[in-house]
Amino acid sequence: VFLARHGRDHSVPPHLINYRANIMALKEVGVKYIYSTVAVGSCNKRYEPGDIVVIEDILDFTKSRPSTFFEGGDEPVRHVDMSQPYCKNLRDRFYNMAKREGLDIEGNGVYVCTEGPRFETAQEIRMFKKLGGDVVGMTNVPEVVLAKELGICYSAIGIVSNWCTGMVGEITLHDIQGAMEMNRERITKVFIDVFKEGLGKDNCNCSNSIIEL
């Protein structure tokens, strides 16, 4: 199953994506594993434009998005364990396959999610760096949270498209599109090879992360 979160013509801005509908639809058609690709800006000089980063953790700076399926009412109060937001099994499998195929890939990136659709200010980027953020994007929250609530294994692969505001120069659409195009075929091949090799539930707690009170 392939789902374009911004729509077929890339017309849905990040703050208006119906994340709950997307993740629930994937669950209802039987999806058990999700690999997500995200364009990100880098606020860590270790990650340069064109690099591929396996995301390990998040800093959530979204503001107005519905971010849970657990709305109370007749249901008991539920909490989701986010000690490992991203499936370790999927992360390791993609990283190892990418290395095997010669991709220049980094692991353990911390993803800062902002509300969008505006880019961040230079002062915001300085704050994110101090908090431990590595890359910045606008779509991975609440996707990763919703997948966790439904017990779906979820991993995000960040494609560094530009330096964040205040790092160097200006952000241009050409930079972002170029980085995505450069990596599209290589990442697609890794995904296909990972799926061919098979996926399992080794080393992950994705299907039992709900705490009910």
LINHU-V470351 format. One record per residue. N is the residue number from 1. PHI is phi in whole degrees, -180 to 180 (* if undefined). PSI is psi in degrees with one decimal (none if undefined). Layout:
n->[N/N]
phi->[PHI/PHI]
psi->[PSI/PSI]
This chain:
n->[1/2/3/4/5/6/7/8/9/10/11/12/13/14/15/16/17/18/19/20/21/22/23/24/25/26/27/28/29/30/31/32/33/34/35/36/37/38/39/40/41/42/43/44/45/46/47/48/49/50/51/52/53/54/55/56/57/58/59/60/61/62/63/64/65/66/67/68/69/70/71/72/73/74/75/76/77/78/79/80/81/82/83/84/85/86/87/88/89/90/91/92/93/94/95/96/97/98/99/100/101/102/103/104/105/106/107/108/109/110/111/112/113/114/115/116/117/118/119/120/121/122/123/124/125/126/127/128/129/130/131/132/133/134/135/136/137/138/139/140/141/142/143/144/145/146/147/148/149/150/151/152/153/154/155/156/157/158/159/160/161/162/163/164/165/166/167/168/169/170/171/172/173/174/175/176/177/178/179/180/181/182/183/184/185/186/187/188/189/190/191/192/193/194/195/196/197/198/199/200/201/202/203/204/205/206/207/208/209/210/211/212/213]
phi->[*/-117/-127/-92/-63/-90/91/-60/-106/54/-109/-97/-69/-58/-78/-111/-63/-87/-62/-64/-64/-62/-69/-65/-62/-63/-61/-70/-92/96/-69/-112/-134/-126/-106/-112/-107/-138/-79/-135/-95/-104/-115/-126/-65/-68/-109/-104/-52/100/-72/-115/-127/-84/-82/-110/-150/-131/-121/-100/-119/-76/-129/-126/-90/-58/-123/-153/-90/-91/-105/75/72/-79/-87/-68/-68/-126/-127/-112/-76/-111/-65/-129/-58/-107/-60/-64/-61/-66/-60/-64/-66/-67/-60/-66/-66/-63/-63/-61/-95/84/-78/-83/-130/-116/-114/66/-78/-101/-98/-95/-105/-108/-72/68/-80/-71/-79/-83/-82/-63/-69/-62/-63/-61/-64/-59/-62/-65/-82/101/-71/-110/-134/-129/-147/-129/-126/-78/-115/-97/-49/-64/-68/-64/-62/-63/-62/-95/74/-93/-68/-137/-137/-119/-111/-89/-107/-74/-102/-166/-80/-69/-53/89/-78/-153/50/-108/-86/-124/-60/-61/-62/-65/-65/-64/-65/-66/-65/-61/-101/-55/-67/-66/-69/-59/-63/-63/-56/-61/-67/-64/-66/-63/-72/101/-122/-144/-106/-64/57/-142/-118/-62/-89/-139/-103/-96/-110/-108/-107]
psi->[130.9/129.7/122.3/104.7/-28.2/4.6/164.3/-35.7/18.9/49.5/-6.6/115.5/157.9/-34.9/-9.7/2.0/137.2/80.0/-40.7/-42.4/-41.5/-50.2/-39.5/-38.7/-41.8/-41.9/-43.2/-24.1/6.9/12.8/130.3/-19.1/135.4/125.6/124.1/138.2/140.1/132.9/132.2/152.2/151.3/132.1/14.3/121.6/-11.2/-28.1/114.3/157.3/133.0/-19.1/158.0/131.1/127.6/122.6/133.8/-32.1/171.2/153.4/120.7/112.3/26.3/163.8/-40.3/10.8/137.6/123.8/11.1/155.6/-12.1/93.5/10.6/-132.7/-126.3/-11.0/149.8/159.8/129.8/145.6/150.5/133.8/116.7/26.8/-28.2/85.1/-38.3/138.3/120.0/-37.7/-49.4/-39.8/-49.5/-40.6/-42.6/-45.8/-47.8/-40.7/-41.3/-42.1/-41.5/-33.0/8.6/15.5/144.4/100.1/145.9/150.3/170.4/34.2/144.3/121.0/122.7/122.6/122.6/168.0/-37.1/-177.7/-2.0/155.4/168.8/158.2/164.2/-36.4/-38.0/-42.0/-40.3/-39.7/-46.1/-40.2/-43.5/-29.5/-4.6/8.0/145.7/-43.6/156.3/133.0/-172.3/4.0/-15.2/-14.7/127.8/12.6/-52.1/-35.4/-45.5/-40.7/-41.9/-40.8/-30.9/4.3/23.0/130.6/129.9/133.0/144.3/133.8/115.0/131.6/112.5/114.5/-20.5/164.7/146.6/164.2/131.9/-9.7/-58.8/138.4/-153.7/155.4/128.8/150.5/-35.6/-40.7/-46.0/-48.4/-38.5/-42.9/-39.5/-45.0/-40.1/-33.4/-9.4/-54.1/-39.4/-43.9/-39.8/-41.7/-41.6/-44.3/-48.6/-44.0/-36.5/-44.7/-37.7/-37.4/-23.7/147.7/152.5/-170.3/22.2/141.2/32.8/155.9/24.5/-31.5/-3.0/51.3/7.0/130.3/121.1/129.7/none]
